[in-house]
């Protein structure tokens, strides 16, 4: 029984559950799904990173206290 479970584990471990995206997929025309950009195009792409906002009162109070502490230490 252990050999059967071991063989099944190996079979599942090496089974291709995830397939690489091909060019005929739904996202093929989406600009973020392309891999054919040059280094110049990639460098010119705008960064869309935005700092997350704190939604909870405790997190807001903690952030405010940290800002006050940083301001006081300068």
Backbone as a ProteinNet text record, in pm:
[ID]
protein_1_A
[PRIMARY]
XXXXXXXXXXXXXXXXXXXXXXXXXXXXXXXXXXXXXXXXXXXXXXXXXXXXXXXXXXXXXXXXXXXXXXXXXX
[TERTIARY]
82.1	0	86.6	199.8	289.1	349.4	381	438.1	335.5	210.3	104.3	85.4	87.6	75	195.7	312.7	433.6	430.4	385.3	375.2	270.9	160.2	56.5	107.9	184.9	240.4	337.2	421.7	513.9	439	335.9	257.3	190.9	135.2	69.7	173	290.6	393	443.3	451.6	505.9	399.1	273.8	166.4	157.4	140.3	134.8	-2.3	-28.3	-156.9	-163.5	-52.2	-49.2	21.9	-40	17.9	66.8	171.6	221	119.5	110.1	13.1	65.3	-16.2	23.8	-28.8	11.7	-24.3	-169.1	-239.4	-378.7	-476.4	-425.6	-511.3	-591.4	-675.3	-761.8	-679.2	-571.3	-489.9	-379.5	-381.3	-273.5	-262	-372.7	-367.1	-348	-352.1	-336.4	-190.3	-163	-23.6	60.8	0	78	108.1	48.6	70.3	175.7	233.7	332.2	472.1	552	690.8	787.1	736.1	820.8	862.9	856.4	896.5	1047.8	1096.9	1239.8	1270.5	1397.8	1436.9	1394.5	1396.2	1357.2	1208.3	1126.5	982.1	950.4	1020.8	996.5	1035.5	1143.8	1188.3	1094.9	1033.9	946.2	806.1	774.1	639.9	620	506.1	483.5	462.8	516.9	497.8	362.2	289.3	155.4	149.4	259.2	263.5	205.2	109.2	44.4	47.9	81.8	84.9	-57	-72.6	-204.2	-251.6	-380.7	-438.7	-478.9	-463.1	-506.2	-655.3	-732	-876.6	-930.2	-856.5	-905.8	-859.7	-938.9	-906.8	-775.5	-753.1	-631.1	-509	-520.5	-409	-381.1	-486.8	-469.2	-401.6	-444	-385.2	-238.3	-207.9	-69.9	17.2	-35.1	40	62.6	-41.2	-30.1	73.7	75.1	172.2	314.5	329.5	461.9	510.1	419.3	456.8	496.2	421.9	454	588.6	615.9	742.8	858.1	838.6	942.4	965.3	855.8	869	939.7	912.6	972.7	1121.5	1160.3	1300.3	1388.5	1328.5	1408.4	1448.6
-118.9	0	125.4	121.9	237.1	264.5	157.9	175.6	237.6	198.4	254.2	402.5	439.7	580.9	661.5	602.2	669.6	692.5	592	605.2	709.9	712.1	812.6	952.4	966.7	1096.6	1146.9	1057.7	1096.3	1133.9	1059.4	1088.5	1225.2	1255	1385.1	1497.3	1470.5	1574	1620.6	1530.6	1565.7	1582.3	1579.5	1599.8	1748.4	1779.1	1919.9	1981.6	2029.2	2092.8	2232.4	2303.8	2440.2	2437.9	2496.2	2500.8	2642.7	2652.4	2783.4	2850.1	2981.3	3055.2	3063.5	3027.3	3037	3167.2	3195.9	3322.5	3326	3214.8	3213.9	3229.6	3259.4	3270.6	3400.1	3411.6	3528.2	3653.1	3639	3753.4	3785	3721.7	3740.8	3885.6	3955.8	4093.5	4194.2	4149.8	4240.3	4283.2	4412.8	4458.4	4405.5	4373.8	4322.4	4173.7	4106.4	3963.2	3932.5	4035.8	4013.3	3997.2	3912.1	3892.4	3947.3	4011.2	4052	4198.9	4262	4401.3	4413.5	4522.7	4549.8	4612.7	4625.3	4684.2	4830.4	4899.9	5041	5054.4	4968.1	4972.6	4938.2	4841.6	4800.1	4910.8	4981.8	5089.3	5209.9	5230.4	5345.6	5322	5199.8	5169.1	5237.4	5298.4	5368.3	5269.9	5304	5221.3	5254	5152.9	5172.4	5130.8	5151.3	5110.2	5220	5185.9	5281.2	5224	5309.1	5263	5230.2	5117.8	5074.4	5164.5	5188.3	5271.7	5184.5	5238.5	5168.6	5191.6	5087	5099.9	5093.9	5032.8	5015.9	5130.4	5163.8	5274.7	5249.7	5127.7	5095.5	5110.4	5068.3	5080.1	5226.5	5306.6	5449.4	5516.4	5480.8	5538.8	5498.8	5375.8	5327.7	5400.2	5419.9	5489.3	5635.5	5697.5	5836.5	5849.9	5756.1	5757.8	5737.7	5651.4	5627.4	5752.9	5821.6	5945	6052.6	6062.4	6160.9	6130.2	6004.1	5962.3	5994.9	5969	6000.1	6150.5	6227.6	6373.3	6428.3	6369.8	6415.6	6381	6271	6227.3	6303.3	6378	6451.3	6585.3
0	0	0	74.2	78.3	-58.6	-130.7	-264.8	-358.3	-343.3	-426.7	-397.8	-269.1	-232.7	-278.9	-269.8	-316.8	-466.6	-540.9	-686.3	-723.6	-650.6	-677.4	-645.4	-538.4	-502	-608.4	-659.5	-766.3	-893.4	-924.7	-1043.7	-1032.3	-916.1	-895.4	-891.6	-832.6	-820.7	-956.9	-1051.6	-1182.6	-1290.2	-1252.5	-1348.8	-1384.7	-1510.7	-1553.3	-1530	-1408.4	-1379.7	-1440.5	-1437.4	-1491.5	-1626	-1724.6	-1857.7	-1886.7	-1963.9	-2003.6	-2094.7	-2084.1	-2165.4	-2308.1	-2402.3	-2541.9	-2601.5	-2723.6	-2786	-2833.2	-2829	-2874.5	-2758.2	-2639.1	-2521.8	-2520.3	-2421.9	-2407.9	-2380.1	-2304.5	-2267.6	-2368.1	-2484.3	-2579.7	-2625.3	-2635.8	-2683.3	-2570.2	-2446.4	-2332.9	-2323.5	-2307.5	-2309.6	-2194.1	-2079.9	-1967.7	-1980.6	-2076.3	-2092.7	-2198.2	-2255.1	-2360.9	-2303.8	-2366.2	-2326.4	-2430.8	-2534.1	-2645.2	-2638.1	-2520.7	-2508.6	-2506.4	-2562.3	-2555.4	-2419.9	-2387.9	-2260.5	-2253.1	-2365.8	-2367.5	-2338.8	-2399.1	-2374.9	-2228.9	-2175.2	-2037.4	-1939.9	-1968.6	-1880.6	-1889.6	-2005.9	-2025.4	-1970.3	-1934.7	-1884.6	-1749.4	-1729.7	-1602.7	-1487.7	-1372.7	-1253.8	-1192.9	-1152.4	-1098	-951.3	-879.3	-740.1	-652.2	-570.4	-481.7	-340.4	-243.9	-105.7	-59.8	2.9	50	163	167.4	270.7	389.8	508.9	629.4	648.1	661.3	669.3	811.6	899.2	1035.2	1123.5	1222.3	1311.6	1385	1428.6	1502.3	1411.8	1288.2	1195.1	1164.2	1151.5	1126.8	1246.3	1366.4	1486.6	1499.1	1466.4	1473.8	1371.6	1250.7	1146.5	1186.1	1243.3	1286.8	1398.2	1492.6	1601.8	1548.3	1450	1391.2	1317.9	1247.1	1177.6	1278.4	1387.4	1490.4	1554.7	1577.5	1636	1542.9	1412.1	1313.4	1304.5	1309.1	1301.8	1424.8	1540.6	1663.8	1670.9	1608.4	1614.3	1516	1424.5	1325.2	1372.6
[MASK]
++++++++++++++++++++++++++++++++++++++++++++++++++++++++++++++++++++++++++

